[in-house]
C-alpha cells in the first residue's frame, strides 16, 4: 500500500484543475478545509460547499472519518459530488472522480 503524500496530492490538484478565481470553489479553499479536523471541518465544509450546516445524520456519519486526512478527502469528495452541489467545475469533478477511484483501491 502506498503512503499518502499531501504535497504530491496538491501538486496534482493544481495541475489538473488549474487555479482560476472564477471557480466557485478554489483549490485554496479546499486546502484550507482539509487543514481543519473534526466538527469544525464538517461545519465549514458543509457551509462552504452546500451552504448549510450538517444535519445530525451527516455529522454522526462523518465525524470519525474527519479526524484523518484521507477521511477528510473522502468527505469533501462526497460533498462536492452530491446532488446538492451543482456549481463544481467539470474539470475538478473529473479529477475528484479519479481521486475517489484511487482512494477506493487503497482500502
N, CA, C and O of each residue as an XYZ file, in Angstrom:
428
protein
N       0.843     -1.178      0.000
C       0.000      0.000      0.000
C       0.891      1.245      0.000
O       1.852      1.335      0.765
N       0.562      2.188     -0.858
C       1.317      3.432     -0.929
C       0.940      4.343      0.238
O      -0.195      4.323      0.713
N       1.901      5.134      0.690
C       1.579      6.130      1.701
C       1.102      7.392      0.995
O       1.529      7.686     -0.122
N       0.231      8.125      1.639
C      -0.329      9.331      1.036
C       0.634     10.490      1.208
O       1.119     10.736      2.313
N       0.916     11.201      0.133
C       1.815     12.348      0.163
C       0.993     13.592     -0.153
O       0.600     13.800     -1.301
N       0.733     14.415      0.853
C      -0.113     15.599      0.678
C       0.479     16.583     -0.322
O      -0.258     17.221     -1.073
N       1.802     16.712     -0.340
C       2.455     17.651     -1.263
C       2.224     17.224     -2.720
O       1.909     18.058     -3.569
N       2.378     15.940     -3.003
C       2.128     15.431     -4.352
C       0.656     15.542     -4.717
O       0.311     15.841     -5.860
N      -0.211     15.298     -3.735
C      -1.645     15.417     -3.977
C      -2.000     16.835     -4.412
O      -2.702     17.017     -5.406
N      -1.526     17.836     -3.682
C      -1.855     19.216     -4.028
C      -1.239     19.619     -5.362
O      -1.843     20.397     -6.101
N      -0.055     19.112     -5.691
C       0.545     19.392     -6.993
C      -0.330     18.825     -8.098
O      -0.522     19.466     -9.131
N      -0.860     17.629     -7.887
C      -1.742     17.016     -8.885
C      -3.045     17.797     -9.019
O      -3.558     17.963    -10.126
N      -3.582     18.277     -7.898
C      -4.805     19.082     -7.938
C      -4.564     20.345     -8.753
O      -5.380     20.707     -9.600
N      -3.440     21.017     -8.497
C      -3.143     22.261     -9.230
C      -2.983     22.001    -10.720
O      -3.479     22.766    -11.547
N      -2.289     20.921    -11.061
C      -2.109     20.592    -12.480
C      -3.440     20.288    -13.152
O      -3.726     20.792    -14.238
N      -4.240     19.473    -12.509
C      -5.491     19.016    -13.114
C      -6.544     20.112    -13.209
O      -7.164     20.292    -14.256
N      -6.743     20.834    -12.129
C      -7.851     21.773    -12.079
C      -7.463     23.197    -12.433
O      -8.331     23.998    -12.781
N      -6.203     23.530    -12.357
C      -5.810     24.912    -12.585
C      -6.253     25.758    -11.396
O      -6.963     25.271    -10.516
N      -5.847     26.986    -11.369
C      -6.225     27.842    -10.251
C      -6.870     29.105    -10.790
O      -6.226     30.149    -10.896
N      -8.140     29.002    -11.126
C      -8.861     30.143    -11.665
C      -9.772     30.715    -10.596
O     -10.514     29.979     -9.945
N      -9.720     31.998    -10.418
C     -10.516     32.649     -9.383
C     -12.011     32.590     -9.664
O     -12.812     32.736     -8.741
N     -12.405     32.378    -10.917
C     -13.834     32.356    -11.211
C     -14.499     31.049    -10.785
O     -15.727     30.956    -10.795
N     -13.714     30.041    -10.412
C     -14.294     28.782     -9.962
C     -15.046     28.994     -8.656
O     -14.575     29.730     -7.789
N     -16.212     28.360     -8.498
C     -16.998     28.525     -7.277
C     -16.260     28.054     -6.027
O     -16.434     28.636     -4.956
N     -15.445     27.016     -6.145
C     -14.658     26.507     -5.028
C     -13.218     26.487     -5.487
O     -12.863     25.732     -6.392
N     -12.380     27.312     -4.869
C     -10.980     27.362     -5.286
C     -10.172     26.286     -4.579
O     -10.581     25.754     -3.547
N      -9.038     25.984     -5.145
C      -8.151     24.992     -4.536
C      -7.643     25.468     -3.183
O      -7.432     24.661     -2.277
N      -7.445     26.771     -3.044
C      -7.017     27.306     -1.755
C      -8.085     27.043     -0.690
O      -7.763     26.725      0.455
N      -9.351     27.178     -1.073
C     -10.435     26.914     -0.121
C     -10.471     25.436      0.267
O     -10.664     25.104      1.436
N     -10.285     24.549     -0.714
C     -10.259     23.117     -0.408
C      -9.112     22.793      0.538
O      -9.283     22.034      1.492
N      -7.951     23.366      0.274
C      -6.790     23.112      1.125
C      -7.037     23.638      2.539
O      -6.674     22.984      3.517
N      -7.650     24.814      2.650
C      -7.964     25.371      3.973
C      -8.931     24.455      4.723
O      -8.785     24.255      5.929
N      -9.906     23.906      4.025
C     -10.840     22.976      4.664
C     -10.123     21.712      5.131
O     -10.387     21.211      6.224
N      -9.220     21.200      4.304
C      -8.504     19.967      4.647
C      -7.617     20.130      5.882
O      -7.282     19.143      6.538
N      -7.243     21.350      6.198
C      -6.408     21.592      7.380
C      -7.199     21.524      8.684
O      -6.617     21.373      9.758
N      -8.518     21.634      8.592
C      -9.371     21.527      9.778
C      -9.613     20.056     10.101
O      -9.388     19.187      9.260
N     -10.069     19.780     11.317
C     -10.377     18.408     11.725
C     -11.680     18.381     12.507
O     -12.107     19.394     13.063
N     -12.303     17.220     12.544
C     -13.482     17.008     13.375
C     -14.666     17.880     13.014
O     -14.909     18.176     11.844
N     -15.397     18.286     14.037
C     -16.614     19.071     13.841
C     -16.360     20.396     13.111
O     -17.157     20.762     12.248
N     -15.262     21.143     13.427
C     -15.006     22.382     12.678
C     -14.845     22.122     11.164
O     -15.329     22.901     10.342
N     -14.167     21.029     10.810
C     -14.026     20.674      9.392
C     -15.393     20.409      8.763
O     -15.693     20.917      7.683
N     -16.215     19.618      9.438
C     -17.526     19.274      8.887
C     -18.418     20.494      8.734
O     -19.061     20.673      7.700
N     -18.458     21.331      9.756
C     -19.312     22.521      9.689
C     -18.842     23.480      8.596
O     -19.661     24.010      7.845
N     -17.531     23.704      8.502
C     -17.006     24.608      7.474
C     -17.207     24.027      6.076
O     -17.533     24.763      5.145
N     -17.020     22.731      5.918
C     -17.172     22.097      4.604
C     -18.620     22.146      4.130
O     -18.894     22.511      2.987
N     -19.535     21.782      5.004
C     -20.955     21.841      4.639
C     -21.361     23.279      4.309
O     -22.045     23.532      3.317
N     -20.929     24.213      5.156
C     -21.307     25.612      4.944
C     -20.770     26.133      3.622
O     -21.492     26.797      2.878
N     -19.508     25.839      3.324
C     -18.897     26.362      2.094
C     -19.413     25.667      0.846
O     -19.674     26.321     -0.165
N     -19.566     24.338      0.904
C     -19.900     23.577     -0.292
C     -21.399     23.394     -0.516
O     -21.853     23.328     -1.658
N     -22.166     23.313      0.569
C     -23.605     23.085      0.421
C     -24.449     24.230      0.956
O     -25.677     24.176      0.900
N     -23.791     25.276      1.479
C     -24.460     26.453      2.022
C     -25.460     26.103      3.122
O     -26.534     26.696      3.219
N     -25.083     25.129      3.948
C     -25.911     24.775      5.105
C     -25.037     24.063      6.130
O     -23.925     23.634      5.821
N     -25.544     23.944      7.339
C     -24.839     23.188      8.367
C     -25.147     21.701      8.187
O     -26.171     21.352      7.599
N     -24.284     20.832      8.678
C     -24.560     19.398      8.530
C     -25.762     18.981      9.381
O     -25.958     19.467     10.495
N     -26.557     18.073      8.824
C     -27.665     17.513      9.590
C     -27.088     16.514     10.595
O     -25.947     16.081     10.436
N     -27.844     16.142     11.617
C     -27.310     15.220     12.633
C     -26.812     13.893     12.054
O     -25.824     13.342     12.540
N     -27.477     13.380     11.032
C     -27.053     12.123     10.421
C     -25.711     12.279      9.736
O     -24.831     11.435      9.903
N     -25.538     13.342      8.968
C     -24.268     13.594      8.289
C     -23.144     13.834      9.277
O     -22.024     13.358      9.093
N     -23.454     14.571     10.321
C     -22.452     14.860     11.351
C     -21.998     13.570     12.033
O     -20.799     13.346     12.198
N     -22.937     12.732     12.424
C     -22.601     11.477     13.104
C     -21.861     10.526     12.163
O     -20.926      9.841     12.578
N     -22.278     10.486     10.904
C     -21.671      9.562      9.956
C     -20.250      9.918      9.563
O     -19.441      9.037      9.272
N     -19.947     11.196      9.553
C     -18.632     11.644      9.086
C     -17.654     12.017     10.198
O     -16.464     12.188      9.936
N     -18.135     12.145     11.429
C     -17.291     12.709     12.489
C     -15.992     11.926     12.711
O     -14.931     12.534     12.846
N     -16.052     10.614     12.750
C     -14.840      9.815     12.975
C     -13.867      9.958     11.818
O     -12.668     10.130     12.037
N     -14.368      9.888     10.583
C     -13.507      9.992      9.402
C     -12.847     11.350      9.275
O     -11.781     11.473      8.672
N     -13.474     12.368      9.838
C     -12.968     13.730      9.657
C     -11.693     14.009     10.444
O     -11.113     15.087     10.309
N     -11.251     13.072     11.253
C     -10.010     13.259     12.006
C      -8.787     12.796     11.232
O      -7.660     13.045     11.662
N      -8.981     12.130     10.101
C      -7.876     11.610      9.294
C      -7.872     12.304      7.935
O      -8.931     12.578      7.370
N      -6.683     12.585      7.416
C      -6.574     13.344      6.167
C      -7.311     12.670      5.014
O      -8.078     13.326      4.310
N      -7.093     11.376      4.808
C      -7.791     10.683      3.717
C      -9.293     10.658      3.955
O     -10.070     10.720      3.003
N      -9.705     10.568      5.198
C     -11.127     10.630      5.518
C     -11.721     11.972      5.143
O     -12.837     12.043      4.628
N     -10.975     13.036      5.401
C     -11.457     14.376      5.028
C     -11.550     14.518      3.514
O     -12.472     15.157      3.007
N     -10.602     13.929      2.789
C     -10.679     13.969      1.319
C     -11.937     13.252      0.848
O     -12.658     13.755     -0.014
N     -12.198     12.086      1.411
C     -13.402     11.326      1.021
C     -14.676     12.105      1.338
O     -15.631     12.080      0.561
N     -14.692     12.787      2.464
C     -15.863     13.586      2.822
C     -16.042     14.738      1.835
O     -17.153     14.990      1.369
N     -14.946     15.441      1.514
C     -15.045     16.524      0.525
C     -15.535     15.994     -0.815
O     -16.359     16.631     -1.471
N     -15.034     14.836     -1.225
C     -15.493     14.230     -2.474
C     -16.994     13.977     -2.426
O     -17.713     14.286     -3.376
N     -17.459     13.421     -1.326
C     -18.891     13.140     -1.196
C     -19.713     14.421     -1.263
O     -20.758     14.457     -1.912
N     -19.247     15.468     -0.598
C     -19.987     16.736     -0.616
C     -19.934     17.397     -1.989
O     -20.945     17.895     -2.485
N     -18.755     17.399     -2.597
C     -18.606     18.041     -3.902
C     -19.364     17.309     -5.001
O     -19.799     17.927     -5.973
N     -19.522     16.016     -4.855
C     -20.198     15.225     -5.886
C     -21.646     14.920     -5.532
O     -22.307     14.155     -6.234
N     -22.147     15.511     -4.450
C     -23.532     15.262     -4.052
C     -24.501     16.004     -4.968
O     -24.123     16.986     -5.607
N     -25.741     15.541     -5.034
C     -26.745     16.235     -5.863
C     -26.993     17.681     -5.437
O     -27.430     18.498     -6.247
N     -26.717     18.001     -4.171
C     -26.904     19.374     -3.689
C     -25.880     20.334     -4.286
O     -26.132     21.537     -4.360
N     -24.746     19.825     -4.707
C     -23.651     20.655     -5.219
C     -23.733     20.706     -6.741
O     -23.447     19.722     -7.423
N     -24.121     21.848     -7.252
C     -24.260     21.960     -8.705
C     -23.241     22.902     -9.328
O     -23.210     23.049    -10.549
N     -22.409     23.544     -8.517
C     -21.523     24.579     -9.045
C     -20.080     24.118     -9.229
O     -19.208     24.949     -9.487
N     -19.804     22.842     -9.108
C     -18.424     22.382     -9.230
C     -18.001     22.387    -10.697
O     -18.737     21.887    -11.547
N     -16.827     22.942    -11.008
C     -16.355     22.953    -12.390
C     -16.145     21.526    -12.902
O     -15.674     20.675    -12.147
N     -16.479     21.244    -14.154
C     -16.353     19.885    -14.703
C     -14.948     19.309    -14.579
O     -14.805     18.122    -14.283
N     -13.913     20.104    -14.794
C     -12.547     19.556    -14.725
C     -12.192     19.141    -13.303
O     -11.467     18.165    -13.105
N     -12.700     19.877    -12.305
C     -12.453     19.500    -10.924
C     -13.249     18.239    -10.580
O     -12.756     17.381     -9.849
N     -14.455     18.119    -11.092
C     -15.254     16.905    -10.865
C     -14.545     15.681    -11.439
O     -14.513     14.629    -10.800
N     -13.976     15.808    -12.639
C     -13.246     14.673    -13.246
C     -12.055     14.282    -12.384
O     -11.801     13.096    -12.177
N     -11.326     15.270    -11.882
C     -10.177     14.979    -11.039
C     -10.616     14.292     -9.747
O      -9.989     13.323     -9.318
N     -11.677     14.782     -9.131
C     -12.146     14.206     -7.882
C     -12.637     12.772     -8.081
O     -12.455     11.927     -7.204
N     -13.253     12.497     -9.219
C     -13.671     11.127     -9.504
C     -12.453     10.218     -9.596
O     -12.470      9.101     -9.078
N     -11.401     10.686    -10.249
C     -10.167      9.886    -10.333
C      -9.573      9.679     -8.952
O      -9.125      8.580     -8.626
N      -9.565     10.720     -8.145
C      -9.026     10.612     -6.797
C      -9.849      9.640     -5.963
O      -9.295      8.862     -5.187
N     -11.151      9.680     -6.117
C     -12.025      8.742     -5.390
C     -11.704      7.303     -5.787
O     -11.654      6.420     -4.930
N     -11.489      7.063     -7.065
C     -11.136      5.716     -7.524
C      -9.810      5.255     -6.937
O      -9.663      4.089     -6.569
N      -8.842      6.167     -6.849
C      -7.539      5.824     -6.252
C      -7.717      5.482     -4.789
O      -7.142      4.507     -4.306
N      -8.516      6.280     -4.066
C      -8.701      6.033     -2.630
C      -9.428      4.723     -2.387
O      -9.172      4.069     -1.375
N     -10.329      4.313     -3.281
C     -11.021      3.028     -3.137
C     -10.039      1.872     -3.270
O     -10.158      0.868     -2.568
N      -9.073      2.014     -4.166
C      -8.078      0.940     -4.365
C      -7.163      0.792     -3.163
O      -6.625     -0.291     -2.931
N      -6.973      1.869     -2.384
C      -6.060      1.822     -1.240
C      -6.723      1.281      0.026
O      -6.042      1.114      1.038
N      -8.001      1.007      0.005
C      -8.688      0.481      1.193
C      -8.303     -0.942      1.463
O      -8.787     -1.541      2.423
